[in-house]
Each structure stands twice: as structure tokens, then as C-alpha cells.
């Protein structure tokens, strides 16, 4: 009897513990994200988690009206995401290289110039990829959904870059 009572109390505490979490998930966080995109800005979410869950976050945040709309979206989004991952990996590698150079305390003019040129080139590649993604969505999504996709993409990118650059010092 005591064992059953203990099990019931334990189960009830788990259920009660979940209620506030569910209620909080509906309220926008400091980044204005709610629902699935809110989890992208959760400080406990690692960079690897964000990279691995990006498509899940985007798809669930888009609020598709039916599976056909979702399928058409994914036909555009998946190739875009592959390209974006390549660009972001190169940017992350460049930032890590900068961080390693910066640990020495001095960065040469040559290295600073090279890093800046590469960073700007990667920024341009990302902008072109996003613009192409948006253009390809136009025939299959209403304008409001395209704007939503653009907003979600920019928020996830901002969170991603915040996580990548969080510990990098500025050039002295």
C-alpha cells in the first residue's frame, strides 16, 4: 500500500511539474519567439542541437495548413538548408581560426585582412542563399508565409551567431 501511494505521489509530482513548463512555452521569450522557435533561443540548447534541430524548428514554426503545403516547402527548404549548413560551417571555422589567432594576443594585418575578406564573402553567400530561398518560395507559399519563413530564418541565424561568437574577444 505504501509503495502504491509513493508511486502515485511521484507520478503526480511529475505531472504537476510539467504544467508550468507547458504554460511558459506559450508565452514569447525575450527574443519574441514562442512555440518551437522559442526552444531555439533556450540557453540550454547547444550549438550542435541548434544545427541538428534547425529543420524541425523551422517546419514546426511555419504552421502549415496541410501536408501538401509542408511537402512543397520542404522541396525548397532542404536544398537551401544543405547550402546554408556549408556556409555556416565555413563561417564557424573562420571564427574559430580567428579565436585561435587572437589567443596569441596579436593578429597580423595580413591575417586580419584575409579573415575580413573571407567573412564578408561568406556573408554575401548567405545573403544570396536566403534571397534564392525566398524567391523559390514565392510560387508555392502565400506572401505572409514567406515573410514568416524569412523571420524565422533570421531569428535562428541571430541565435546561432550569438552562440558561435559568445566567447570571442574583439580585436585589441
C-alpha positions in Angstrom: 0.0 0.0 0.0 2.8 2.4 0.9 4.6 1.5 -2.3 1.5 2.3 -4.4 1.0 5.6 -2.5 4.6 6.6 -3.1 4.2 5.7 -6.8 1.1 7.8 -7.1 2.7 10.8 -5.3 5.7 10.5 -7.6 3.6 10.4 -10.7 1.5 13.4 -9.5 4.6 15.4 -8.8 5.9 14.7 -12.3 2.6 15.8 -13.9 2.4 18.9 -11.7 6.0 19.8 -12.6 5.1 19.7 -16.3 2.2 22.1 -16.1 4.2 25.3 -15.6 6.6 24.3 -18.4 3.7 23.9 -20.8 2.3 27.2 -19.8 5.6 29.0 -20.2 6.1 27.6 -23.7 3.1 29.5 -24.9 4.4 32.9 -23.8 7.0 34.7 -26.1 10.5 34.8 -24.7 12.9 37.8 -24.7 13.6 37.2 -28.4 9.9 37.3 -29.3 9.9 33.6 -30.0 7.2 31.3 -28.9 6.5 27.6 -29.5 9.2 25.7 -31.4 11.3 28.8 -32.3 11.3 29.7 -28.6 13.3 26.5 -28.0 15.9 27.6 -30.4 16.8 30.5 -28.2 16.8 28.4 -25.0 20.2 29.0 -23.4 20.5 25.2 -22.6 20.3 24.4 -26.3 23.8 23.8 -27.6 25.1 24.9 -30.9 25.1 21.3 -32.1 21.4 20.9 -31.0 20.5 24.0 -32.9 22.3 22.8 -36.0 20.7 19.3 -35.8 17.2 20.6 -35.0 17.1 23.5 -37.4 14.7 21.9 -39.9 12.4 20.7 -37.2 12.3 24.1 -35.6 11.6 25.8 -38.9 8.9 23.3 -40.1 7.1 23.4 -36.8 7.2 27.2 -36.7 5.8 27.6 -40.1 2.3 26.4 -39.1 1.4 24.8 -42.4 -2.3 24.4 -43.1 -1.8 20.9 -44.7 0.8 18.2 -45.5 0.9 19.2 -49.2 2.0 22.8 -48.3 4.6 21.3 -45.9 5.9 19.0 -48.7 6.2 21.8 -51.2 8.0 23.9 -48.7 10.5 21.1 -47.9 11.3 20.7 -51.5 12.7 24.2 -51.4 13.9 24.3 -47.8 16.0 21.1 -47.8 18.4 22.1 -50.6 18.6 25.6 -49.1 19.4 24.1 -45.7 22.2 22.0 -47.2 23.8 25.1 -48.8 23.3 27.1 -45.6 24.9 24.4 -43.4 28.0 24.5 -45.7 28.2 28.3 -45.4 27.7 28.4 -41.7 30.3 25.6 -41.2 32.8 27.7 -43.1 31.9 30.8 -41.1 32.2 28.9 -37.8 35.6 27.6 -38.9 36.8 31.1 -39.8 35.6 32.4 -36.4 37.4 29.5 -34.6 40.6 30.3 -36.6 40.3 34.0 -35.6 39.8 33.0 -32.0 42.9 30.8 -32.1 44.9 33.7 -33.6 43.5 36.1 -31.1 44.7 33.8 -28.2 48.2 34.8 -29.1 47.3 38.4 -28.3 48.2 39.8 -31.7 46.7 39.3 -35.2 48.8 40.4 -38.1 47.5 42.9 -40.7 47.6 40.1 -43.3 45.6 37.7 -41.2 43.1 40.4 -40.3 42.6 41.4 -43.9 42.2 37.8 -45.0 39.7 37.0 -42.3 37.7 40.1 -43.1 37.6 39.3 -46.8 36.5 35.7 -46.1 33.9 36.7 -43.6 32.4 39.2 -46.0 32.4 36.6 -48.8 30.6 34.2 -46.5 28.1 36.8 -45.5 27.4 37.5 -49.2 27.0 33.8 -49.9 24.4 33.5 -47.0 22.5 36.6 -48.3 22.4 35.1 -51.8 21.3 31.8 -50.4 18.5 33.4 -48.4 17.4 35.5 -51.3 17.2 32.5 -53.6 15.3 30.5 -50.9 12.8 33.3 -50.6 12.4 33.6 -54.5 11.8 29.9 -54.7 9.1 30.0 -52.1 7.1 32.7 -53.9 5.3 30.3 -56.4 4.3 27.9 -53.6 3.6 29.9 -50.5 1.5 33.0 -49.7 3.4 36.2 -49.0 2.6 36.0 -45.3 4.2 32.6 -45.1 7.2 33.7 -47.0 7.7 36.6 -44.6 7.3 34.2 -41.7 9.9 31.9 -43.2 12.3 34.9 -43.5 11.7 36.0 -40.0 12.3 32.5 -38.6 15.4 32.2 -40.6 16.8 35.5 -39.4 16.0 34.7 -35.7 17.6 31.3 -35.9 20.7 32.8 -37.6 21.0 35.5 -34.9 20.8 32.9 -32.1 23.3 30.7 -34.0 25.8 33.5 -34.4 25.3 34.6 -30.8 26.2 31.1 -29.7 29.2 30.9 -32.1 30.6 34.3 -31.2 29.8 34.4 -27.5 33.3 33.9 -26.2 35.3 35.6 -29.0 37.1 38.8 -27.9 37.3 41.9 -30.0 40.5 42.8 -31.7 42.6 44.9 -29.3 
